[in-house]
Amino acid sequence: MLELGLFYIAATVSLISTVLAVTRYNAAHALIYLIISLLASAIIFYLVGAPFAAVLEVVIYAGAIMVLFVFVIMLLNLGQSGDVAEHVLLRPGMWIIPSLLCVILFIEIVYVLQSSERLLERDGRWTQRSRVGTFWTLCSGCRDRLYAATRRSGRRLSPGTALFY
Amino acid sequence: MNEAIVIPMEHGLLLAGILFLIGLLGVLVRRNIILILMSLEIMLNACGLAFIVAGAHWGVADGQIMFMLILSIAAAEVSVGLGLLLQAHRRFGSLDVDQASRMQG
């Protein structure tokens, strides 16, 4: 249960620092937030049960690749130059209407997916359904179809494939 | 970790998807080449996160193998991209991608 809390804390830190990294004007500031985001990802890797990947994330991503970025930023001596155009693009007024339209489309696709889930439940063809979400319903639907196709073809499941079921 | 699979896969995949979207928005919105490259890194990292979460959920090591592949791809991509960036800075005098939007035909 403690791990779950740690996961959510690390995920929140990762999201916040990534948003800040993408929205900074100064490249060096964005780089620092990006490093924080990568460290948070490393913590998530460790919690999920991949300690070697966590070490690789810190050593290669936050170490080597970010040092390349720092090197280039310092080499070019980037100060407050450039990106006047971005001030126009990042103004909120430009983004309200497209974001509104995207939200409408998102609501529509969530509605469609959920109603298809309801249809499937009424149909009762697929035995494995989930209560968690539509994404998992799609995944398990594909899996069940794959499983049925394999059974029909009469082949034996390889050990690697059998892990999926 | 003795109990490694307590984290629900949907939340991990959701986090990876949101991170990927943030990176995609960064690529689309930003005009600074350095920040575009950093957004690409965010997207690659989100892919690696999705692989590792899914691999941990099914208990196979393939996710971590794919993460290593993504890691090496990211390193190669960044070194090539930064080389191109240095060249573009030398030629155009700035890091704005809109400066390079016209061909000399």
Interface residues (C-beta under 8 A of the other chain):
Chain A: M1 E3 L4 F7 Y8 A11 S14 L15 T18 V19 A21 V22 R24 A27 A30 L31 L34 S37 L38 S41 I44 F45 Y46 L47 V48 G49 A50 P51 F52 A53 L56 E57 I60 Y61 A64 I65 L68 F69 V72 I73 L75 L76 L78 S81 G82 D83 A85 E86 L89 L90 V132 G133 F135 W136 G160 L163 F164
Chain B: M1 E3 A4 I5 V6 I7 P8 M9 E10 H11 G12 L13 L15 I18 L19 I22 G23 L25 G26 V29 R30 R31 N32 I34 L35 L37 M38 S39 E41 I42 N45 G48 L49 I52 V53 G55 A56 W58 G59 V60 G63 Q64 F67 M68 L71 A74 A75 V78 S79 L82 L85 L86 H89 S94 L95 D96 D98
